[in-house]
Amino acid sequence: MEGRRGEPGHVLVAPDKFKGSLTALKVAAGITAGLHSVLPGVKVVQLPVADGGDGTVDAAVAAGFKRVSVRATGPTGNPVHTSYARRGDLAVIELASICGLQRLPYGRKDPLRAGTFGLGDVVRAAAARGCRRVVLGIGGSASTDGGAGFLQALGARVLDARGSWVPRGGAALVGARSLDLTPLATALRGVSFVVASDVSNPLCGPNGAAAVYGPQKGASADDAALLDDALENWASLVASVTGADHRANPGAGAAGGVGFAALAAVGAQLRPGIEIVLELVGFADKLSGCRLVITGEGSLDEQTLAGKAPAGVAAATRSYQIPTVAVAGHNTLPLAALQRAGISQAYSLTDIEPDLARCIAEAGSLVERTAADVARDWLVDQPRAASMGHTPE
């Protein structure tokens, strides 16, 4: 392909966030600045990406979607100001920015009572404004409520044995005895859903939402057991109403059971998050004439290989025979594993600054310095790549 080693040809910069340090937008800007410090004239196309978690709406907006502000319910009932991304009748909605861990007041986890009502608030608002296709990015959840809150916000009636409304939160689902989903048909008439998630866990059991992800949300062992019982009861109730049992479906346990609710009640399709995001931002269209792709995230590790953004970017680039390199805060993957994933080389900020606290504090400048190394290796004279047997074509 024209432009690999010299002009013309652009560099496509498509990183995810460095969690707790830099947004994907800032990572992309830092990489661009580093490249330009070595090659001021090189054309760079910035395309921040995400895998369905926090940053998904930002990635869509950076790619040309319109940001729509909305007020919604936070994970513990607190009101939040958030937004979704819109293009035509397509809405991109991100759970993390509505009722995810980052929205917990003062960061206090509430594993038994946190819920997903706010996700339904935003879906309802988007549908009322004419959106007929909805992408739900559900990473970063703060709750394990089986998606019940999400459905309640859309009109579902979840009642206990006395006919009273079941309170929000996963633990309360132990007492759920009746369910009416008919109001959803009105709220969601003509609306289709795709869920962006990389989680393959079922809803219940030792590999389910409560057992595996509950501790990350503050659940003790006893809390996780209670939540799992509640999810079993919820799944049985939903199955009795819909006529289909989705609790064992891969991905049903995503986002504390939002995957289950989306499958069972709104007929959603579940797909890998990075694949959906790359389609939304038009990644493939940016590869024509590209000489190098630079991706990255905060930590390159085994989870990366399971479908995180850098692996998804590399997989999408592979058939174009364009070299892909990664910039990361830290890397624990051997070169052979990276290359099997389609990443020719990884550059780590901790190689420059081993002190983790300083590395995080100075991440912006370190990204620029690291990107300058990438430029020298892959866009000028390639000494490091050649020594490792991966000289760019």
Secondary structure, DSSP 4 states (H G I P E B T S, - for coil): -TTSSSSS-EEEE----BTTTB-HHHHHHHHHHHHHHH-TT-EEEE----SSSTTHHHHHHHTTPEEEEEEEE-TTS-EEEEEEEEETTEEEEETHHHHBGGGSGGG---TTT---HHHHHHHHHHHHTT--EEEEE--SB---STTHHHHHHTT-EEE-TTSPBPPSSSGGGGG--EEE-HHHHHHTTT-EEEEE------SSSTTSHHHHHGGGGT--HHHHHHHHHHHHHHHHHHHHHHS---TTSTTTTGGGGHHHHHHHHH-PEEE-HHHHHHHHTTTGGG-TTEEEEEEEEEEESHHHHTT-HHHHHHHHHHTTT--EEEEEEEE-S-HHHHHHTT--EEEEGGGT---HHHHHHTHHHHHHHHHHHHHIIIII--HHHHHTT----
